[in-house]
Amino acid sequence: MSSSSSQKYEWSQTDGEVVVRVRVGTMAKDKIKVKMEAAQLTIVVAGESILKDALAYRIEPDDSFWSIEGEGDTRTLVISLAKKKDKQQWRGLTKEEEESVPGADVMAPDFDVLALEHDDDDPERVEEQEQNEIKLEARYKKLLEEKGIDDEATLQTFFALFDNCIQLYRLNKMYTYLQDVVPACRKRNDKYKLKAIQALAFVLWKQSKFKEALPLFHEMEGILGKGAALCENIAHTYNSMGNYDKAEEYFRQSLKFIEQEHGLNAGNRGGVLLGLGLVRDRLGRHREALPVIKQAYEFYKERARGAPASLQAKAGISCAKLHMKLGEMRQAEVYIREAVTMYEVTCGETSPLTASAYHELGKCLWMQRKREDAQNALARAYELEAMKDAWDLVVLLEIHNLLMDTHLKEIANINRTKFQEYFKIVDFVVGRVRKDLPQDGNAAVYYKAAGELKAWGGNYNAAKDLLNKAIPLFREEKSMDCSSLIQACNDMLGFCDRNLAGTQNSPMSFDIPTEKAQEAEKEPQDGPVIEEIFEDAESQAAADEVEELPAATFRLAEPQDFTQFLQLCRETGRNPLLTDQASFSKHLKNHGAGLCWAAVQGSTVCALALCGSDGIFAHVQQVLSAPTLGKGEEEVRKQLLTRCTESCREKQLRALRAEPSVAGERGGELLEALCWKPQNFIYTTPCATEAATTNGYPAASAAASSAPRPAAPPAPAPATAAAAPAPAPAAAA
């Protein structure tokens, strides 16, 4: 039995509960107030506050109760608090008492590792988690050496370490440990077998290895049967793999289990709502997805009770992405800024989640042309993404290109010295590309991008080294034609040589006349074109000669269009709906089969329309067109949508639907010009029985719409084994 310093109460504990006793004598019961919360206990007797403090550890309020025992002067208030973690030994009743007790030796045989194990409901404090990681890892290594991997104390310590490390995104470290832990646990028939399978599945999922994670989740399903949490995990996995029908099936099963077990607004309802919203989002139904995602956000916000929470931040980022797709940038910015702050507090300033939030913030700010704020956010995202264990070259290139755009697009003066601020980050990434990645076309793309940035920053020798490293890799790349990339490298090498030789003196700061700046926007170039600083009238005249673009032709979209799809996203400042080659190809074969169209000029995809079918309706999910189309851009988009409409009719779907935002700028006007009918912010094509021509635009010919699709060339090698497949080199050029 323990007592407080003021002797107002006494407390004791068993493995499952903490009992608090307060002498109340003949005090009437209505004068006694007790409030039991998950992390706090309040006791008031006859207006006097006996206790109102944070508890040392969390409890289960629904399983806790109080009563009056004894008679006369010996009457005692007895409060039974159910421990959140069974068998956890409390060293004090309150947080203050707990912290005043000298710390136990983590290496002692009787040390309680449950005291350091992270719980989902615990406050998220990254500094505390990092300290616990050090303690638990030291204990695990000691037990591993002394008792071996099969000992229960060793496994108990490992899983306490795992729960802490997974919050800190130590994915590679945990994957390495699990290679020994999982085989040992598979030999057992107790809780550790299931914990090991679950831990490995979770790490693989976090590493985006969804195909490897899915069989493990189904193995758990075979052992445990269906349940809310497991169905949710399986649903998220199917969703990430692009199997939206299966994802929705498992999400709905999870929601049903939650409502049966916990009620309408409890359990992990927020996670399931978030998943259902993302399914609708990926089907292009952004306006329908937003209220569902916002329900998830409010669920996590209410559960956090004003404290920073990473799950609230995660839902907030999803809300922001939908607002961005709908063109509502101000609302998006509010959510993202809140998420950045929450992630920094709960996950750490260098967490991968913090990195992703800064990336989203940079994109949102740049789409609003908040140039300086966007540069700061993107620079921070670049730095943090480069540090990640499971780093992704494609993400780094996207940030790199956005950052370059903020310095080169729609600007009156280019200050080349600003690029020098990024030299340190670029050098670090170059080192990782050399060390960690196959030296192929994907690596060459980054060397080219880094070399161009160095050239802009005036470090011509470093730029030449990188460009000379890229050229032979491009020559060896067989997955696509890299001749234009090689030519761009050679052009930049020539520029560097002229400046080093003194035959050209390019200033480090120069003005762009307004008209030229606008022309540059209409005709964006591949990488820096410092040769725009003309030295003679002959060079100026040569540059003024503009080759007339060939007329666009139209065909069904193909898997090899993915790299140019990403390029269109970058040029238009839009987020790619499908972020890797595998999901793009799968969409074209499944939900989008025969419905997605591309416009081609020469060998370049200049516009692309992604559509998907739910079996009854088809939905326009994303329409992208290159700014280089100029005045013909709207016409090309109309032709694409006309062909999508005809494909919808040929498949005997009821109608083709679209939100105005997916059709691009002034999307509503464009759809109305094609006689699409608006209803509740959704536009719908005329029904299949109406004429096959729309507002003067003929439907696609039968030959065009039914022509066989050519076989796709082999997909490029992935940029890194730990990341999603990278696009072919042209994607990031």
Solvent accessible surface area in square Angstrom, and as a share of the most:
residue,aa,sasa,rsa
1,M,143,0.64
2,S,50,0.32
3,S,52,0.34
4,S,9,0.06
5,S,120,0.78
6,S,67,0.43
7,Q,131,0.58
8,K,82,0.35
9,Y,12,0.05
10,E,74,0.33
11,W,14,0.05
12,S,34,0.22
13,Q,54,0.24
14,T,81,0.47
15,D,76,0.39
16,G,32,0.31
17,E,59,0.26
18,V,0,0.00
19,V,20,0.11
20,V,0,0.00
21,R,85,0.31
22,V,4,0.03
23,R,168,0.61
24,V,14,0.08
25,G,12,0.12
26,T,103,0.60
27,M,61,0.27
28,A,52,0.41
29,K,121,0.51
30,D,104,0.54
31,K,109,0.46
32,I,6,0.03
33,K,124,0.53
34,V,28,0.16
35,K,120,0.51
36,M,40,0.18
37,E,45,0.20
38,A,26,0.20
39,A,40,0.31
40,Q,57,0.25
41,L,0,0.00
42,T,20,0.12
43,I,0,0.00
44,V,39,0.23
45,V,15,0.09
46,A,54,0.42
47,G,72,0.69
48,E,93,0.42
49,S,63,0.40
50,I,22,0.11
51,L,10,0.05
52,K,133,0.57
53,D,56,0.29
54,A,47,0.37
55,L,5,0.02
56,A,2,0.01
57,Y,40,0.15
58,R,50,0.18
59,I,3,0.01
60,E,61,0.27
61,P,46,0.29
62,D,142,0.74
63,D,97,0.50
64,S,12,0.08
65,F,120,0.50
66,W,71,0.25
67,S,42,0.27
68,I,41,0.21
69,E,84,0.38
70,G,52,0.50
71,E,146,0.66
72,G,37,0.36
73,D,109,0.56
74,T,82,0.48
75,R,49,0.18
76,T,20,0.12
77,L,0,0.00
78,V,10,0.06
79,I,0,0.00
80,S,11,0.07
81,L,0,0.00
82,A,20,0.16
83,K,13,0.06
84,K,62,0.26
85,K,30,0.13
86,D,88,0.46
87,K,125,0.53
88,Q,4,0.02
89,Q,83,0.37
90,W,7,0.02
91,R,93,0.34
92,G,2,0.02
93,L,0,0.00
94,T,5,0.03
95,K,69,0.29
96,E,130,0.58
97,E,45,0.20
98,E,17,0.07
99,E,128,0.57
100,S,86,0.56
101,V,52,0.30
102,P,114,0.71
103,G,68,0.65
104,A,61,0.47
105,D,90,0.47
106,V,24,0.14
107,M,63,0.28
108,A,24,0.19
109,P,129,0.81
110,D,128,0.66
111,F,30,0.12
112,D,37,0.19
113,V,3,0.02
114,L,34,0.17
115,A,34,0.26
116,L,24,0.12
117,E,31,0.14
118,H,23,0.10
119,D,28,0.14
120,D,119,0.62
121,D,54,0.28
122,D,34,0.17
123,P,71,0.45
124,E,30,0.13
125,R,99,0.36
126,V,12,0.07
127,E,110,0.49
128,E,75,0.34
129,Q,8,0.04
130,E,70,0.31
131,Q,107,0.47
132,N,15,0.07
133,E,11,0.05
134,I,124,0.63
135,K,87,0.37
136,L,0,0.00
137,E,28,0.13
138,A,39,0.30
139,R,13,0.05
140,Y,3,0.01
141,K,109,0.46
142,K,75,0.32
143,L,13,0.06
144,L,69,0.34
145,E,153,0.69
146,E,108,0.49
147,K,109,0.46
148,G,26,0.25
149,I,40,0.20
150,D,88,0.46
151,D,45,0.23
152,E,97,0.43
153,A,31,0.24
154,T,0,0.00
155,L,0,0.00
156,Q,73,0.32
157,T,1,0.00
158,F,0,0.00
159,F,8,0.03
160,A,1,0.01
161,L,0,0.00
162,F,13,0.05
163,D,39,0.20
164,N,0,0.00
165,C,0,0.00
166,I,15,0.08
167,Q,49,0.22
168,L,10,0.05
169,Y,40,0.15
170,R,73,0.27
171,L,8,0.04
172,N,58,0.30
173,K,64,0.27
174,M,0,0.00
175,Y,68,0.26
176,T,90,0.52
177,Y,41,0.15
178,L,1,0.00
179,Q,86,0.38
180,D,98,0.51
181,V,0,0.00
182,V,10,0.06
183,P,68,0.42
184,A,7,0.05
185,C,0,0.00
186,R,93,0.34
187,K,163,0.69
188,R,53,0.19
189,N,149,0.77
190,D,64,0.33
191,K,121,0.51
192,Y,5,0.02
193,K,56,0.24
194,L,39,0.20
195,K,65,0.28
196,A,0,0.00
197,I,0,0.00
198,Q,82,0.37
199,A,3,0.03
200,L,26,0.13
201,A,0,0.00
202,F,69,0.29
203,V,0,0.00
204,L,8,0.04
205,W,59,0.21
206,K,58,0.24
207,Q,8,0.04
208,S,51,0.33
209,K,45,0.19
210,F,43,0.18
211,K,153,0.65
212,E,92,0.41
213,A,0,0.00
214,L,22,0.11
215,P,81,0.51
216,L,19,0.10
217,F,3,0.01
218,H,61,0.27
219,E,58,0.26
220,M,5,0.02
221,E,27,0.12
222,G,70,0.67
223,I,88,0.45
224,L,104,0.52
225,G,34,0.32
226,K,94,0.40
227,G,21,0.20
228,A,16,0.12
229,A,71,0.55
230,L,13,0.06
231,C,1,0.00
232,E,13,0.06
233,N,35,0.18
234,I,1,0.00
235,A,0,0.00
236,H,29,0.13
237,T,0,0.00
238,Y,25,0.10
239,N,4,0.02
240,S,31,0.20
241,M,39,0.17
242,G,14,0.14
243,N,47,0.24
244,Y,12,0.05
245,D,100,0.52
246,K,77,0.33
247,A,0,0.00
248,E,51,0.23
249,E,75,0.34
250,Y,14,0.05
251,F,0,0.00
252,R,117,0.43
253,Q,44,0.20
254,S,0,0.00
255,L,26,0.13
256,K,125,0.53
257,F,53,0.22
258,I,2,0.01
259,E,64,0.29
260,Q,121,0.54
261,E,106,0.47
262,H,103,0.46
263,G,29,0.28
264,L,128,0.64
265,N,92,0.47
266,A,34,0.27
267,G,28,0.27
268,N,53,0.27
269,R,39,0.14
270,G,0,0.00
271,G,5,0.05
272,V,0,0.00
273,L,13,0.07
274,L,4,0.02
275,G,0,0.00
276,L,11,0.06
277,G,0,0.00
278,L,39,0.19
279,V,1,0.01
280,R,65,0.24
281,D,11,0.06
282,R,74,0.27
283,L,15,0.07
284,G,5,0.05
285,R,53,0.19
286,H,6,0.03
287,R,87,0.32
288,E,67,0.30
289,A,0,0.00
290,L,13,0.07
291,P,74,0.46
292,V,17,0.10
293,I,0,0.00
294,K,67,0.29
295,Q,91,0.40
296,A,0,0.00
297,Y,14,0.05
298,E,95,0.43
299,F,16,0.07
300,Y,8,0.03
301,K,93,0.40
302,E,114,0.51
303,R,104,0.38
304,A,20,0.15
305,R,183,0.67
306,G,80,0.77
307,A,51,0.40
308,P,61,0.38
309,A,17,0.13
310,S,16,0.10
311,L,70,0.35
312,Q,5,0.02
313,A,0,0.00
314,K,88,0.37
315,A,0,0.00
316,G,1,0.01
317,I,20,0.10
318,S,14,0.09
319,C,0,0.00
320,A,0,0.00
321,K,75,0.32
322,L,2,0.01
323,H,7,0.03
324,M,7,0.03
325,K,49,0.21
326,L,17,0.08
327,G,52,0.50
328,E,40,0.18
329,M,31,0.14
330,R,197,0.72
331,Q,84,0.37
332,A,0,0.00
333,E,21,0.09
334,V,107,0.61
335,Y,37,0.14
336,I,0,0.00
337,R,101,0.37
338,E,54,0.24
339,A,1,0.00
340,V,11,0.06
341,T,82,0.48
342,M,25,0.11
343,Y,9,0.03
344,E,47,0.21
345,V,73,0.42
346,T,3,0.02
347,C,12,0.07
348,G,8,0.08
349,E,106,0.47
350,T,78,0.45
351,S,9,0.06
352,P,23,0.15
353,L,47,0.23
354,T,0,0.00
355,A,0,0.00
356,S,49,0.32
357,A,1,0.00
358,Y,35,0.13
359,H,13,0.06
360,E,16,0.07
361,L,9,0.04
362,G,0,0.00
363,K,20,0.08
364,C,0,0.00
365,L,1,0.01
366,W,9,0.03
367,M,59,0.26
368,Q,43,0.19
369,R,103,0.38
370,K,84,0.35
371,R,60,0.22
372,E,127,0.57
373,D,67,0.34
374,A,0,0.00
375,Q,26,0.11
376,N,94,0.48
377,A,4,0.03
378,L,0,0.00
379,A,24,0.18
380,R,62,0.23
381,A,0,0.00
382,Y,0,0.00
383,E,69,0.31
384,L,1,0.00
385,E,3,0.02
386,A,2,0.01
387,M,93,0.42
388,K,40,0.17
389,D,64,0.33
390,A,20,0.16
391,W,12,0.04
392,D,26,0.13
393,L,2,0.01
394,V,26,0.15
395,V,40,0.23
396,L,1,0.01
397,L,8,0.04
398,E,34,0.15
399,I,0,0.00
400,H,3,0.02
401,N,27,0.14
402,L,17,0.09
403,L,3,0.02
404,M,17,0.07
405,D,29,0.15
406,T,0,0.00
407,H,11,0.05
408,L,46,0.23
409,K,41,0.17
410,E,79,0.35
411,I,37,0.19
412,A,73,0.56
413,N,57,0.29
414,I,9,0.05
415,N,56,0.29
416,R,0,0.00
417,T,60,0.35
418,K,85,0.36
419,F,1,0.00
420,Q,81,0.36
421,E,110,0.49
422,Y,10,0.04
423,F,35,0.15
424,K,172,0.73
425,I,27,0.13
426,V,0,0.00
427,D,75,0.39
428,F,102,0.42
429,V,0,0.00
430,V,8,0.05
431,G,35,0.34
432,R,48,0.17
433,V,0,0.00
434,R,118,0.43
435,K,175,0.74
436,D,67,0.35
437,L,10,0.05
438,P,76,0.48
439,Q,76,0.34
440,D,33,0.17
441,G,0,0.00
442,N,9,0.04
443,A,0,0.00
444,A,0,0.00
445,V,4,0.02
446,Y,0,0.00
447,Y,0,0.00
448,K,2,0.01
449,A,7,0.05
450,A,0,0.00
451,G,0,0.00
452,E,15,0.07
453,L,2,0.01
454,K,9,0.04
455,A,0,0.00
456,W,10,0.04
457,G,1,0.01
458,G,25,0.24
459,N,57,0.29
460,Y,28,0.11
461,N,95,0.49
462,A,27,0.21
463,A,0,0.00
464,K,53,0.23
465,D,92,0.47
466,L,11,0.05
467,L,0,0.00
468,N,75,0.39
469,K,71,0.30
470,A,0,0.00
471,I,10,0.05
472,P,60,0.37
473,L,19,0.09
474,F,2,0.01
475,R,151,0.55
476,E,115,0.52
477,E,31,0.14
478,K,174,0.74
479,S,24,0.15
480,M,56,0.25
481,D,107,0.56
482,C,7,0.04
483,S,66,0.43
484,S,78,0.51
485,L,5,0.03
486,I,27,0.14
487,Q,101,0.45
488,A,22,0.17
489,C,0,0.00
490,N,61,0.31
491,D,74,0.38
492,M,9,0.04
493,L,21,0.11
494,G,24,0.23
495,F,0,0.00
496,C,0,0.00
497,D,62,0.32
498,R,89,0.33
499,N,23,0.12
500,L,82,0.41
501,A,78,0.60
502,G,60,0.58
503,T,95,0.55
504,Q,14,0.06
505,N,136,0.70
506,S,8,0.05
507,P,52,0.33
508,M,60,0.27
509,S,59,0.38
510,F,35,0.15
511,D,107,0.56
512,I,30,0.15
513,P,78,0.49
514,T,99,0.58
515,E,130,0.58
516,K,99,0.42
517,A,18,0.14
518,Q,105,0.47
519,E,104,0.47
520,A,47,0.37
521,E,50,0.22
522,K,130,0.55
523,E,79,0.35
524,P,38,0.24
525,Q,109,0.48
526,D,71,0.37
527,G,31,0.30
528,P,9,0.06
529,V,48,0.28
530,I,1,0.01
531,E,57,0.25
532,E,81,0.36
533,I,48,0.24
534,F,64,0.27
535,E,107,0.48
536,D,75,0.39
537,A,87,0.67
538,E,142,0.64
539,S,47,0.30
540,Q,54,0.24
541,A,58,0.45
542,A,64,0.49
543,A,54,0.42
544,D,91,0.47
545,E,140,0.63
546,V,102,0.59
547,E,152,0.68
548,E,154,0.69
549,L,95,0.47
550,P,70,0.44
551,A,91,0.70
552,A,26,0.20
553,T,91,0.53
554,F,41,0.17
555,R,72,0.26
556,L,22,0.11
557,A,1,0.01
558,E,8,0.04
559,P,23,0.14
560,Q,59,0.26
561,D,2,0.01
562,F,1,0.00
563,T,12,0.07
564,Q,48,0.22
565,F,0,0.00
566,L,9,0.04
567,Q,54,0.24
568,L,4,0.02
569,C,4,0.02
570,R,38,0.14
571,E,48,0.21
572,T,46,0.26
573,G,26,0.25
574,R,58,0.21
575,N,25,0.13
576,P,24,0.15
577,L,21,0.10
578,L,10,0.05
579,T,89,0.52
580,D,25,0.13
581,Q,20,0.09
582,A,52,0.40
583,S,22,0.14
584,F,0,0.00
585,S,19,0.12
586,K,68,0.29
587,H,10,0.04
588,L,2,0.01
589,K,143,0.60
590,N,80,0.41
591,H,36,0.16
592,G,1,0.01
593,A,32,0.25
594,G,22,0.21
595,L,2,0.01
596,C,3,0.02
597,W,1,0.00
598,A,0,0.00
599,A,0,0.00
600,V,16,0.09
601,Q,29,0.13
602,G,65,0.62
603,S,103,0.66
604,T,75,0.44
605,V,4,0.02
606,C,4,0.03
607,A,0,0.00
608,L,0,0.00
609,A,0,0.00
610,L,0,0.00
611,C,1,0.00
612,G,1,0.01
613,S,22,0.14
614,D,69,0.36
615,G,58,0.56
616,I,90,0.46
617,F,32,0.13
618,A,0,0.00
619,H,15,0.07
620,V,2,0.01
621,Q,3,0.01
622,Q,12,0.05
623,V,2,0.01
624,L,2,0.01
625,S,5,0.03
626,A,7,0.05
627,P,41,0.26
628,T,48,0.28
629,L,20,0.10
630,G,37,0.35
631,K,209,0.89
632,G,31,0.30
633,E,45,0.20
634,E,57,0.26
635,E,73,0.33
636,V,13,0.07
637,R,21,0.08
638,K,24,0.10
639,Q,35,0.15
640,L,0,0.00
641,L,1,0.00
642,T,9,0.05
643,R,41,0.15
644,C,0,0.00
645,T,7,0.04
646,E,25,0.11
647,S,5,0.03
648,C,3,0.02
649,R,35,0.13
650,E,89,0.40
651,K,94,0.40
652,Q,165,0.73
653,L,18,0.09
654,R,160,0.58
655,A,10,0.07
656,L,0,0.00
657,R,77,0.28
658,A,4,0.03
659,E,8,0.03
660,P,43,0.27
661,S,31,0.20
662,V,3,0.02
663,A,0,0.00
664,G,17,0.17
665,E,143,0.64
666,R,142,0.52
667,G,4,0.04
668,G,16,0.16
669,E,101,0.45
670,L,3,0.02
671,L,0,0.00
672,E,92,0.41
673,A,32,0.25
674,L,1,0.01
675,C,67,0.40
676,W,8,0.03
677,K,120,0.51
678,P,79,0.50
679,Q,133,0.59
680,N,124,0.64
681,F,149,0.62
682,I,38,0.19
683,Y,19,0.07
684,T,35,0.21
685,T,8,0.05
686,P,14,0.09
687,C,64,0.39
688,A,57,0.44
689,T,127,0.74
690,E,74,0.33
691,A,72,0.56
692,A,57,0.44
693,T,84,0.49
694,T,14,0.08
695,N,85,0.44
696,G,70,0.67
697,Y,36,0.14
698,P,82,0.52
699,A,25,0.20
700,A,9,0.07
701,S,65,0.42
702,A,77,0.60
703,A,76,0.59
704,A,39,0.31
705,S,14,0.09
706,S,85,0.55
707,A,49,0.38
708,P,126,0.79
709,R,89,0.32
710,P,85,0.54
711,A,100,0.77
712,A,45,0.35
713,P,64,0.40
714,P,111,0.70
715,A,71,0.55
716,P,20,0.13
717,A,55,0.43
718,P,64,0.40
719,A,2,0.02
720,T,18,0.10
721,A,98,0.76
722,A,31,0.24
723,A,18,0.14
724,A,32,0.25
725,P,52,0.33
726,A,2,0.02
727,P,10,0.06
728,A,8,0.06
729,P,1,0.01
730,A,27,0.21
731,A,0,0.00
732,A,6,0.04
733,A,28,0.21
